[in-house]
Amino acid sequence: MNRFLMHMFDIIDATGSGDKRDPRMRHVEAEMIRSHELCLKISSKKPTDPDYKRLLEELFQCEIDNSVAIVSPFYCDCGCRMTIGKNVTINKGATILSPGRVVIEDNVLIGPEVKITTVDHDLYDRHNLFHFGRVTIKENAWICIGATICPGVTIGRNAVVAAGAVVTKDVPGNVVVGGVPAKVIKTIDVRPTETD
């Protein structure tokens, strides 16, 4: 990652906002174009293709553990802002808007058609101003089909986000959440074998 892009992401992390009119945002836009082009290449490959893992590592700009499974089509707009742990599965059709950073810890399951976003438009100056919030998905969480995770949210350890849920607030560990907006449905009794 070039130093100008790193500096812009440092500003985004520190302020939680960005302005499209800021000339430095062109570095973020260039990363989005780079990521988009790589996602197109990844989506044209089979997971068994020797280039598949290499393209994922190029997208994320880091080494990906062999236990990680990402099923295409897959879209991520800022690959350099993603951190993916071991034994993670991201099923087909996932869309991850990650300029605000996305951290996915070990043993996470992400179902088909899940949407994760770290960016939102300003309510009043929606064409120019953006607000960012890091999304963290803790160890052993499960995000079910069609769920949406909004900016600034942390999904707790062993939590389950039900199909179609829209998560707008942090989710504690060891619970199931569902609905729009998502609310706690039940507590999970985690067995020792599930966390070993």
trRosetta pair geometry for C-beta under 8 A, 3 or more apart (Angstrom, degrees):
i j d omega theta_ij theta_ji phi_ij phi_ji
1 5 5.2 -115 -178 86 93 123
1 6 5.4 113 122 -60 116 92
1 31 7.9 16 -131 -102 97 124
1 61 6.2 72 -45 167 91 169
1 80 5.1 115 -84 -164 121 150
2 5 5.0 89 62 12 79 103
2 6 7.0 -144 99 -6 39 90
2 27 7.1 -122 74 -148 114 120
3 6 5.4 -52 -143 39 36 115
3 7 6.2 42 155 -24 67 103
4 7 5.7 -50 -148 33 30 113
4 8 6.6 30 152 -18 63 104
4 24 6.9 -150 -179 -148 96 89
4 27 4.7 -158 121 -91 103 151
5 8 5.7 -52 -148 35 33 111
5 9 6.4 29 154 -14 66 105
5 27 4.3 -156 -85 161 70 119
5 28 6.9 139 -136 -72 84 50
5 30 7.4 -104 -85 69 119 110
5 31 5.8 113 -141 -52 135 124
5 80 7.4 47 141 80 136 157
6 9 5.9 -59 -149 41 30 107
6 10 6.4 38 150 -25 65 103
7 10 5.5 -50 -150 31 33 116
7 11 6.7 35 150 -19 63 100
7 24 7.3 -88 100 -163 106 134
8 11 5.6 -50 -154 32 36 113
8 12 6.5 37 148 -18 66 103
8 18 7.9 53 -179 -120 95 125
8 24 5.0 178 -93 149 109 109
8 25 6.8 145 -150 -95 138 39
8 27 5.1 167 -2 71 148 124
8 28 5.6 -130 130 -47 144 98
9 12 5.3 -47 -144 37 40 115
9 13 6.2 42 154 -20 67 103
9 28 7.6 137 -66 -92 77 99
9 81 6.8 -165 -132 -93 135 109
9 99 7.5 -142 -112 -172 90 74
9 101 7.9 98 -169 -57 114 99
10 13 5.7 -54 -147 38 30 111
10 14 6.2 25 156 -16 65 110
11 14 5.8 -59 -143 40 28 107
11 15 5.9 -7 170 10 68 115
11 18 7.3 100 111 -96 107 88
11 24 7.5 69 23 108 154 146
12 15 6.8 -71 -130 52 19 87
12 16 7.3 69 178 -98 54 15
12 17 7.5 -150 -133 63 60 19
12 18 5.5 -14 -100 -57 94 115
12 28 7.8 100 -48 -90 141 139
12 99 6.4 -98 -170 150 164 96
12 100 6.5 -133 155 -104 119 59
12 132 5.1 23 -178 34 101 162
13 16 7.8 14 -171 -65 17 53
13 100 7.9 135 -89 -154 61 59
13 101 7.1 38 -95 -15 101 131
13 132 7.8 -72 -80 105 37 134
13 134 7.7 38 -125 -53 84 114
15 18 7.7 128 83 -61 120 56
16 100 7.8 37 -138 -130 62 114
16 131 6.1 10 149 -160 88 75
16 132 5.4 -153 -159 62 50 76
16 133 6.5 28 -145 -75 104 68
17 129 6.6 -13 -170 -170 111 92
17 130 6.5 154 -158 85 60 56
17 131 5.4 -27 -100 -104 79 59
17 132 6.7 -169 -78 13 25 86
18 22 6.8 -107 -171 31 76 134
18 25 6.1 119 173 -100 117 114
18 28 7.3 14 -168 1 159 167
18 99 7.8 -59 4 138 153 139
18 129 7.5 157 84 -154 46 50
18 130 4.7 -11 60 59 91 106
18 132 6.7 50 -6 -24 104 118
19 22 4.6 101 75 -22 91 102
19 25 7.0 -128 86 -44 49 137
19 128 5.8 10 -158 158 75 93
19 129 5.7 -20 -105 -100 71 67
19 130 7.6 -166 -76 20 26 78
20 25 5.7 -142 -138 109 37 169
20 127 7.2 -81 33 140 149 61
20 128 4.7 -123 36 -143 105 56
20 129 7.5 -105 0 -55 86 27
20 130 7.2 94 -46 -17 85 106
21 25 7.7 76 51 17 18 137
21 128 5.6 3 -20 -152 99 118
22 25 4.8 103 75 -21 87 102
23 26 6.2 -20 179 -6 56 112
24 27 6.1 -29 177 13 63 111
24 28 8.0 60 130 -8 69 96
25 28 5.2 -47 -162 35 60 114
25 29 6.2 64 140 -22 77 100
26 29 5.3 -50 -147 39 39 116
26 30 6.3 46 151 -25 66 100
27 30 5.6 -47 -149 31 32 114
27 31 6.8 35 149 -18 61 101
28 31 5.6 -51 -153 34 36 112
28 32 6.5 39 147 -21 65 103
28 78 7.3 -29 -160 -102 83 125
28 99 6.1 43 -159 -131 121 128
29 32 5.5 -51 -150 33 35 115
29 33 6.6 36 151 -19 65 101
30 33 5.7 -50 -150 35 34 111
30 34 6.4 37 150 -20 65 104
31 34 5.5 -52 -146 37 34 114
31 35 6.2 33 155 -18 66 107
31 78 5.4 41 129 -128 121 81
31 79 7.7 -148 176 36 94 72
31 80 6.1 -82 -152 23 127 120
31 99 8.0 124 89 -105 129 91
32 35 5.8 -54 -144 39 29 110
32 36 6.2 33 155 -23 64 107
32 77 5.0 -3 -132 179 89 92
32 78 6.2 -37 -83 -72 68 76
32 99 7.8 -26 -72 -70 103 112
33 36 5.7 -52 -144 35 29 113
33 37 6.4 28 157 -18 63 106
34 37 6.1 -59 -152 36 26 108
34 38 6.5 20 154 -13 63 109
34 79 7.5 -102 108 28 96 114
35 38 5.8 -59 -148 40 31 108
35 39 6.2 34 154 -22 67 106
35 59 6.1 82 -133 -151 73 88
35 76 5.7 -99 -178 101 124 77
35 77 5.4 115 93 -172 141 25
35 78 5.8 -117 -34 -88 159 19
35 79 4.4 171 -115 -13 105 95
35 80 7.7 -116 -71 -3 113 76
36 39 5.7 -54 -148 34 30 112
36 40 6.7 33 152 -20 63 102
36 75 7.8 14 -119 -150 65 94
36 77 6.8 14 -62 -124 84 65
37 40 5.8 -51 -154 31 33 114
37 41 6.7 32 149 -16 64 104
38 41 5.5 -53 -151 37 38 112
38 42 6.2 40 151 -21 69 104
38 55 5.9 168 -167 -176 94 93
38 58 6.0 -158 -129 102 137 105
38 59 4.4 176 126 -87 144 93
38 79 6.6 -26 69 -29 143 154
39 42 5.5 -50 -143 37 33 113
39 43 6.2 34 156 -21 65 107
39 59 6.9 91 -63 -119 66 137
39 73 7.9 63 169 -169 95 81
39 74 6.3 -128 -145 94 96 70
39 75 5.0 68 -172 -119 153 57
39 76 6.2 173 -80 35 124 67
40 43 5.8 -56 -146 36 28 111
40 44 6.7 24 154 -18 61 108
41 44 5.9 -63 -155 34 31 109
41 45 6.9 23 152 -18 65 110
41 51 8.0 -85 157 138 110 125
41 55 5.5 -146 108 -142 115 143
42 45 6.0 -68 -156 33 34 109
42 52 6.8 87 -142 -145 76 67
42 55 4.9 -178 -82 121 84 132
42 56 6.4 89 -115 -69 131 71
42 59 6.8 -15 -45 -42 138 143
42 70 7.9 -21 175 111 136 121
42 72 5.5 -177 133 -89 86 132
42 74 6.2 -51 113 55 132 105
43 72 4.3 180 -114 -175 54 127
43 73 4.3 26 -128 -118 118 80
43 74 6.7 -166 -77 32 88 63
44 72 8.0 -79 0 143 25 159
45 49 4.2 -107 -172 45 105 151
45 51 5.9 -126 -119 81 151 100
45 52 4.7 -171 125 -86 133 85
45 55 6.8 146 15 21 152 149
45 72 7.0 100 62 10 68 156
46 49 4.8 122 58 -27 73 96
46 52 6.9 -82 91 -65 43 135
47 52 5.3 139 -141 178 35 166
47 69 7.2 21 -150 -150 148 83
47 70 7.8 169 -110 72 110 57
47 71 6.8 -46 -59 -110 132 60
47 72 7.4 179 -60 9 83 93
48 52 7.2 85 47 0 15 145
49 52 4.5 115 67 -34 87 100
50 53 7.7 -58 -176 30 39 94
50 54 7.3 25 142 -4 66 118
51 54 5.3 -69 -154 48 49 115
51 55 5.6 50 152 -26 83 106
52 55 6.1 -61 -153 34 23 108
52 56 6.7 22 152 -16 61 105
53 56 5.5 -53 -150 35 36 113
53 57 6.3 34 153 -17 68 105
53 64 6.3 -147 -160 66 88 120
53 66 7.8 -9 -123 -109 148 64
54 57 5.8 -56 -149 39 31 110
54 58 6.3 33 150 -20 64 105
55 58 5.4 -51 -146 36 34 114
55 59 6.3 40 151 -23 65 102
56 59 5.5 -51 -150 33 32 114
56 60 6.3 8 160 1 67 109
56 64 5.3 -21 116 -6 119 158
56 68 7.8 -176 146 106 153 128
56 70 6.1 141 -115 43 136 140
57 60 6.2 -62 -136 51 30 95
57 61 7.6 100 165 -84 56 9
57 62 6.7 -117 -152 83 75 33
57 63 6.0 4 -130 -114 120 35
57 64 5.3 -130 -78 0 82 98
58 61 7.1 20 -171 -76 29 52
59 76 6.6 96 168 65 126 126
59 79 3.7 -134 165 -135 73 156
60 64 6.4 98 46 -64 144 105
60 79 5.0 -109 -79 173 40 97
60 80 7.0 136 -166 -93 33 34
60 82 5.3 -81 -124 74 98 106
60 84 6.7 -64 -130 9 157 113
61 79 6.5 125 -7 118 87 100
61 80 4.7 18 16 -109 136 84
62 83 7.6 12 44 -117 158 65
64 68 5.0 -89 174 49 103 145
64 84 6.4 9 -126 77 92 126
65 68 5.2 111 67 -18 78 99
65 84 7.9 -139 21 113 92 94
65 85 7.6 -10 12 154 135 40
65 86 4.4 -19 63 -111 171 79
65 87 7.5 -41 102 -26 138 49
67 86 5.0 46 62 -173 131 82
67 87 4.4 -35 143 -74 131 59
67 88 7.6 97 111 18 87 55
68 84 5.9 68 -122 137 144 128
68 86 7.0 -108 -54 -139 84 37
68 87 7.3 -85 -76 -46 52 9
68 88 5.0 4 -123 55 86 88
68 89 7.7 178 -160 -77 50 40
69 88 7.5 -160 37 97 59 53
69 89 4.7 -1 65 -116 103 78
69 90 7.3 -172 99 33 59 59
70 74 5.5 15 166 -75 106 166
70 89 7.8 178 -77 -156 41 41
70 90 4.6 7 -119 58 76 109
70 94 7.9 -90 -154 40 89 134
71 74 6.9 138 85 -55 40 110
71 89 7.9 23 -13 -173 101 84
71 90 6.8 -158 24 98 71 63
71 91 5.2 -5 41 -152 128 41
71 92 4.4 -67 115 -60 113 73
72 92 6.7 17 109 -121 18 84
73 92 6.2 65 41 -163 56 86
73 93 6.2 51 72 -83 88 47
74 90 6.5 72 -122 119 127 122
74 92 7.3 -105 -63 -134 75 44
74 93 7.7 -41 -89 -1 48 8
74 94 5.5 6 -132 58 80 93
75 94 7.2 -163 39 99 64 58
75 95 4.8 -2 68 -118 109 72
75 96 7.0 174 97 29 60 63
76 79 5.2 93 108 -83 123 71
76 82 6.1 -30 -165 -39 146 145
76 95 7.9 172 -75 -161 44 41
76 96 4.5 -6 -108 68 83 104
76 97 7.9 -175 -149 -80 49 25
76 98 5.9 0 -166 5 94 126
77 96 7.4 -152 12 98 73 59
77 97 5.1 12 23 -126 126 63
77 98 6.4 169 57 29 75 73
77 99 6.9 -42 99 -39 108 88
78 81 4.2 19 120 18 114 119
78 82 7.5 150 98 -27 70 86
78 97 7.6 56 10 -173 96 46
78 98 4.5 -137 61 81 94 85
78 99 4.6 118 -17 -78 157 60
79 82 5.9 -55 -159 18 45 115
79 98 7.5 88 -79 63 20 137
81 98 4.4 171 89 136 110 102
81 99 5.9 136 4 -124 169 23
81 100 7.3 106 168 60 144 23
81 101 4.8 -118 -179 -96 98 54
81 102 6.6 82 123 16 86 74
81 118 7.6 -123 135 48 136 157
82 96 6.8 61 -93 128 128 144
82 98 5.3 -21 -64 -169 87 168
82 101 7.8 170 -81 -155 33 52
82 102 5.1 -9 -114 66 75 100
82 103 8.0 167 -160 -84 47 34
82 104 7.4 1 -171 7 92 104
83 101 7.7 14 0 -171 100 94
83 102 7.2 -168 31 98 66 57
83 103 4.7 -2 60 -120 113 72
83 104 6.8 -179 92 32 61 62
84 88 5.3 -120 -174 44 98 158
84 104 5.0 3 -117 64 64 111
85 88 5.6 119 67 -44 72 117
85 104 6.0 -129 12 111 86 68
85 105 4.6 35 -21 -175 148 33
85 106 3.8 -109 146 -63 138 54
85 107 7.3 -42 104 6 129 52
85 108 6.9 101 49 3 113 105
85 139 7.4 -46 74 -98 173 78
86 106 4.8 3 54 -121 78 98
86 107 7.5 11 91 -40 72 63
87 106 5.8 46 49 -169 98 81
87 107 4.9 8 97 -83 118 58
88 104 5.5 80 -130 132 148 123
88 106 7.1 -117 -55 -138 86 32
88 107 7.3 -54 -79 -14 57 7
88 108 4.9 7 -124 55 90 88
88 109 7.9 -171 -157 -76 53 32
88 110 7.5 20 179 1 92 103
89 108 7.5 -152 38 99 59 58
89 109 5.2 3 59 -123 106 66
89 110 6.6 -165 100 35 61 67
90 94 5.0 -62 176 2 104 161
90 104 7.9 -17 -67 -160 112 173
90 110 4.5 1 -117 63 64 123
90 114 7.8 -111 -152 49 80 123
91 94 6.6 120 69 -40 53 105
91 110 6.2 -154 14 101 78 67
91 111 5.2 -19 33 -167 137 30
91 112 4.3 -75 119 -65 123 61
91 114 7.5 94 54 1 92 106
91 145 7.8 -48 77 -94 145 77
92 112 5.2 1 64 -122 74 97
92 113 7.7 7 101 -41 67 63
93 112 5.1 50 44 -172 117 79
93 113 4.2 -14 114 -75 132 60
93 114 7.8 119 99 20 84 52
94 110 5.9 46 -100 132 139 126
94 112 7.5 -120 -52 -145 72 32
94 113 7.2 -126 -78 -79 43 6
94 114 5.1 -4 -117 59 87 86
94 115 7.7 175 -158 -80 56 34
94 116 7.5 6 -174 7 100 100
95 114 7.7 -161 35 96 62 50
95 115 5.0 -5 65 -116 101 75
95 116 7.4 -179 94 32 56 61
96 102 5.8 -58 -174 -10 122 169
96 115 7.9 176 -79 -158 42 41
96 116 4.6 2 -119 63 78 105
96 117 7.8 -173 -156 -77 40 42
97 116 7.1 -165 33 99 63 59
97 117 4.2 14 53 -124 115 76
97 118 6.1 -152 105 29 76 69
97 119 5.4 -95 138 31 120 103
98 101 6.5 40 -179 -120 85 13
98 102 4.4 -77 -122 -3 110 110
98 116 7.5 30 -74 108 84 106
98 118 5.5 60 -133 14 35 128
98 135 7.9 -97 -117 37 76 110
99 118 6.1 -161 58 85 56 113
99 119 5.4 37 48 -57 109 128
99 130 7.9 17 82 139 143 148
99 132 6.1 -93 102 -116 92 127
100 118 2.9 -153 51 153 108 115
100 119 5.7 173 -20 -61 110 70
100 132 3.4 176 -93 -174 109 97
100 133 5.3 24 169 49 154 23
100 134 5.4 -142 143 -71 92 44
100 135 7.3 83 93 -8 109 79
100 151 5.9 56 47 -139 166 105
100 152 7.8 -57 150 -57 150 61
101 118 6.2 155 44 -142 39 164
101 134 4.4 -16 74 -117 103 94
101 135 7.5 -176 100 33 59 61
102 116 6.0 79 -118 133 138 135
102 118 6.1 -134 -58 -43 84 128
102 134 7.4 177 -81 -162 33 65
102 135 5.0 -6 -115 66 77 100
102 136 7.8 172 -160 -82 46 37
102 137 7.8 13 -176 0 89 100
103 134 7.1 20 0 177 101 109
103 135 7.4 -174 31 96 64 54
103 136 4.6 -4 63 -117 107 78
103 137 7.1 -171 96 30 60 63
104 108 5.1 -118 -176 47 96 155
104 110 7.5 -52 -133 -38 140 128
104 137 4.9 3 -119 57 67 114
105 108 6.1 111 67 -39 60 116
105 136 7.5 41 -27 -179 102 86
105 137 6.4 -147 18 97 80 64
105 138 5.3 3 25 -155 140 33
105 139 4.4 -75 120 -64 130 64
105 141 7.7 85 53 11 101 102
106 139 5.1 8 62 -121 81 95
106 140 7.5 4 100 -42 75 65
107 139 5.7 46 50 -167 105 76
107 140 4.6 -2 106 -80 123 62
108 137 5.2 77 -130 125 149 121
108 138 8.0 145 -84 89 112 27
108 139 7.2 -114 -57 -134 84 28
108 140 7.1 -87 -81 -45 53 7
108 141 5.3 3 -124 59 91 80
108 142 7.4 -180 -162 -81 57 40
108 143 7.5 20 178 1 101 97
109 141 7.6 -142 39 104 66 50
109 142 4.4 5 61 -121 109 79
109 143 7.0 -168 99 33 63 61
110 114 5.0 -109 -180 37 95 156
110 116 8.0 -51 -140 -33 137 126
110 137 7.7 17 -74 169 107 174
110 143 4.8 5 -121 58 66 113
111 114 5.6 114 66 -45 68 111
111 142 7.7 56 -35 175 98 80
111 143 6.0 -136 14 104 85 66
111 144 4.8 26 -3 -164 150 31
111 145 4.1 -96 140 -63 136 53
111 146 7.4 -42 102 5 120 52
111 147 7.1 88 49 11 113 100
111 163 7.3 -60 86 -100 163 81
112 145 5.1 6 58 -121 81 93
112 146 7.5 7 94 -40 73 65
113 145 5.9 43 51 -167 101 75
113 146 4.9 5 100 -81 116 61
114 143 5.2 72 -127 126 148 121
114 144 7.9 146 -84 90 109 25
114 145 7.2 -116 -58 -136 80 26
114 146 6.9 -68 -84 -22 50 7
114 147 5.3 -1 -126 58 90 79
114 148 7.5 174 -165 -82 60 36
114 149 7.4 23 175 -4 103 100
115 147 7.5 -148 38 102 68 46
115 148 4.5 -7 68 -115 107 79
115 149 7.1 -172 98 27 58 64
116 135 5.6 -172 -175 102 108 166
116 143 8.0 1 -67 -179 109 171
116 148 7.8 176 -78 -159 36 48
116 149 4.5 0 -117 58 76 112
117 120 7.2 99 131 -64 124 72
117 135 7.6 113 77 -37 27 142
117 148 7.6 -4 7 -171 102 91
117 149 7.1 171 26 87 58 65
117 150 6.3 -15 64 -132 96 41
117 151 5.9 -55 113 -53 80 79
118 132 5.7 26 145 -158 89 79
118 133 5.9 -149 -159 70 70 51
118 134 6.3 12 -137 -108 122 25
118 135 5.4 -122 -82 -8 92 99
118 151 5.0 95 -155 -116 34 86
118 152 7.8 119 -142 -35 66 49
119 130 5.4 -14 -164 -174 105 119
119 131 7.2 145 -155 77 53 46
119 132 5.4 -19 -98 -100 71 73
119 151 6.2 133 -31 -81 12 130
120 130 7.0 144 73 -161 39 68
120 131 4.9 -22 63 62 93 96
120 132 7.9 -177 21 -77 70 31
120 133 7.8 10 1 10 107 104
120 150 7.5 27 -66 -168 123 95
120 151 5.3 -112 -21 5 105 140
121 126 4.0 51 155 -150 128 83
121 127 7.7 28 -152 -53 126 23
121 129 7.2 98 -168 84 60 64
121 130 6.2 -48 -106 -106 45 65
121 131 7.8 33 122 17 3 84
122 125 4.7 8 85 59 137 73
122 126 5.6 -145 69 -84 66 48
122 128 7.5 -27 30 72 127 67
122 129 3.6 22 -16 87 139 112
122 130 6.9 -100 -27 -71 83 20
122 131 6.5 114 -77 -25 67 98
123 126 6.9 -20 -166 -67 9 98
124 129 8.0 15 69 44 73 133
125 128 5.0 -46 155 53 107 100
125 129 4.4 67 88 9 109 114
126 129 7.4 -62 -94 53 20 79
131 151 6.8 144 112 104 88 163
132 151 6.4 -145 -165 -152 31 134
133 150 7.9 26 69 135 130 72
133 151 3.5 107 46 159 106 92
133 152 2.7 -44 169 -57 146 80
133 153 7.4 78 122 -8 123 54
134 152 6.8 59 50 -108 50 42
135 149 5.6 96 -147 133 139 123
135 151 6.8 -101 -55 -130 96 37
135 152 7.2 -13 -76 14 65 12
135 153 5.5 12 -123 60 85 77
135 154 7.5 174 -159 -83 46 43
135 155 7.9 26 -178 -7 88 94
136 153 7.9 -147 39 107 61 51
136 154 4.5 -2 62 -119 102 85
136 155 7.1 -156 100 30 58 66
137 141 5.1 -127 -179 60 89 141
137 143 6.9 -60 -131 -36 139 123
137 149 7.6 -53 -73 -122 107 169
137 154 7.9 -174 -77 -158 30 51
137 155 4.6 6 -123 51 67 119
138 141 5.5 97 66 -32 65 119
138 154 6.9 51 -33 176 103 92
138 155 6.0 -147 17 95 81 66
138 156 5.3 -20 35 -168 141 26
138 157 4.2 -82 131 -67 129 61
138 158 7.9 -41 103 4 109 49
138 159 7.2 76 55 14 106 104
138 173 6.6 -63 86 -92 150 99
139 157 5.1 7 61 -126 82 95
139 158 7.6 1 100 -40 73 63
139 195 7.9 76 126 -141 120 86
140 157 6.0 45 51 -170 100 73
140 158 4.8 0 103 -81 117 60
140 194 6.8 100 -162 152 144 91
140 195 6.3 -70 -43 -108 164 70
141 155 4.8 92 -151 127 162 118
141 156 7.0 138 -87 83 117 38
141 157 6.8 -113 -54 -133 87 23
141 158 6.7 -43 -83 5 55 5
141 159 4.9 -1 -124 57 98 79
141 160 7.3 -180 -163 -78 65 36
141 161 7.5 34 173 -9 107 95
142 159 7.6 -151 35 101 64 49
142 160 4.7 -6 65 -115 103 77
142 161 7.1 -161 98 28 57 67
143 147 5.1 -129 -177 60 89 139
143 149 6.8 -53 -129 -43 141 122
143 155 7.0 -58 -72 -124 103 172
143 161 4.7 3 -124 50 65 120
144 147 5.6 95 64 -29 63 119
144 160 6.9 42 -31 -180 107 88
144 161 6.0 -152 17 92 80 66
144 162 5.5 -23 39 -165 140 25
144 163 4.3 -81 125 -65 122 63
144 164 7.9 -36 99 5 105 53
144 165 7.5 78 54 11 101 104
145 163 4.7 5 63 -123 83 101
145 164 7.5 4 99 -37 73 66
146 163 5.5 48 50 -170 104 77
146 164 4.7 2 106 -76 119 59
147 161 4.7 88 -146 127 162 118
147 162 7.2 137 -85 83 116 37
147 163 6.6 -118 -52 -136 85 25
147 164 6.5 -30 -83 19 55 9
147 165 4.8 1 -126 54 98 81
147 166 7.5 -177 -163 -76 64 34
147 167 6.8 30 175 -12 109 104
148 165 7.3 -145 37 101 65 52
148 166 4.7 -1 62 -118 110 72
148 167 6.8 -170 93 24 57 70
149 153 5.4 -138 -174 68 89 139
149 155 6.9 -63 -122 -44 133 120
149 161 7.3 -48 -75 -128 97 175
149 167 4.9 -8 -116 59 62 118
150 153 5.6 94 67 -24 66 126
150 166 7.0 49 -35 176 110 82
150 167 6.1 -156 14 91 84 62
150 168 4.9 17 33 -110 146 56
153 167 5.3 104 -159 128 162 108
153 168 7.1 -148 -78 -178 124 12
153 169 6.7 117 -114 139 97 7
153 170 5.9 176 -152 -85 64 47
153 171 7.2 39 180 -6 106 87
154 170 4.8 7 52 -127 85 98
154 171 7.2 -142 100 39 56 66
155 159 5.2 -142 176 69 84 134
155 161 6.4 -64 -128 -41 132 120
155 167 7.1 7 -83 171 99 167
155 170 7.8 -161 -73 -156 30 57
155 171 4.8 9 -129 51 60 120
156 159 4.5 98 65 -34 78 125
156 170 7.4 75 -43 170 93 89
156 171 5.3 -127 8 107 89 73
156 172 4.7 5 -19 164 159 26
156 173 3.3 -125 155 -61 119 55
156 174 7.0 -62 119 8 125 56
156 175 7.1 56 59 26 129 93
157 173 4.0 4 53 -123 75 123
157 174 7.1 5 91 -35 76 74
158 173 5.5 63 45 -173 90 88
158 174 4.8 24 87 -79 123 60
158 188 6.0 -146 143 82 112 139
158 190 5.1 -33 -153 -92 163 133
158 194 7.0 75 -121 128 116 125
158 195 7.0 -47 -72 -82 121 104
159 171 4.8 115 -170 128 161 121
159 172 7.0 148 -85 92 123 40
159 173 5.8 -114 -46 -130 92 36
159 174 6.8 -48 -76 -2 62 18
159 175 5.6 -3 -123 56 89 67
159 176 7.4 159 -167 -88 65 31
159 177 6.9 6 -177 1 113 102
159 188 7.8 178 -113 10 37 133
160 175 7.5 -130 36 108 72 42
160 176 4.5 -16 69 -111 107 78
160 177 7.4 174 88 25 57 61
160 188 6.9 108 1 -58 109 140
161 165 5.1 -134 178 61 87 137
161 167 5.9 -57 -130 -50 132 131
161 171 6.8 -109 -78 -67 96 170
161 177 5.6 -18 -115 66 63 96
161 178 7.5 140 -171 -82 48 57
161 182 6.6 -37 -142 -126 92 155
162 165 4.9 100 63 -37 75 119
162 176 6.3 64 -51 176 98 97
162 177 6.6 -136 4 96 90 45
162 178 3.2 0 36 -95 141 106
162 179 7.6 47 59 -15 128 52
162 182 7.6 162 37 -128 91 105
162 185 6.9 50 -32 -6 136 147
163 178 7.7 13 46 -128 50 109
164 178 7.7 45 72 -158 82 89
164 180 7.5 -64 143 -47 89 106
165 177 6.0 110 -160 116 158 86
165 178 4.8 -117 -81 -135 117 45
165 179 6.0 24 -122 39 86 32
165 180 6.9 -173 -149 -66 44 63
165 182 4.2 55 -178 -90 116 110
166 179 7.8 -68 35 115 75 45
166 180 4.5 51 23 -121 114 83
166 181 5.5 -84 89 -120 95 56
166 182 6.1 -163 72 -28 42 87
167 171 6.2 -49 -144 -42 129 118
167 177 6.6 82 -100 106 102 141
167 181 7.4 94 -122 -170 21 85
167 182 4.5 -15 -93 19 65 142
168 181 4.6 -52 15 -141 121 131
168 182 7.1 165 13 29 71 86
169 181 7.3 70 4 157 95 134
169 182 7.7 -148 43 69 80 92
171 175 6.6 -144 178 69 91 112
171 177 5.2 -108 -125 -11 121 145
171 182 7.1 -30 -85 117 114 135
171 184 7.9 146 -144 -81 81 83
172 175 5.4 64 74 2 90 128
172 184 7.4 2 36 -89 105 127
174 187 6.1 22 133 -165 93 79
174 188 4.8 -137 -169 58 65 92
174 190 5.5 -89 -115 -27 108 116
175 184 4.9 -47 179 -133 140 102
175 185 7.6 139 171 44 89 62
175 186 6.9 170 -156 91 70 39
175 187 5.5 -45 -103 -108 75 52
175 188 6.3 -157 -87 -1 18 89
176 184 7.3 103 74 -158 49 59
176 185 4.7 -50 99 59 98 107
176 186 5.0 14 40 53 110 82
176 187 8.0 -137 13 -70 76 9
176 188 6.3 106 -33 -53 85 101
177 182 4.1 59 151 169 116 114
177 183 6.2 178 -150 84 88 17
177 184 5.6 -50 -95 -91 81 42
177 185 6.3 156 -119 -3 24 88
178 182 6.1 -88 -165 -135 1 83
178 183 7.3 -39 63 54 50 62
178 185 5.1 21 22 -41 103 133
179 182 5.5 139 62 -114 71 38
179 183 5.4 -10 52 21 135 88
179 185 7.8 146 -13 -65 106 103
184 187 7.7 19 -180 -63 119 65
190 194 5.4 -122 -164 68 81 131
190 195 6.1 49 164 -35 124 116
191 194 5.0 99 62 -7 77 104
192 195 6.5 -76 -158 43 38 96
192 196 6.4 44 154 -38 74 108
193 196 5.8 -48 -141 18 37 117
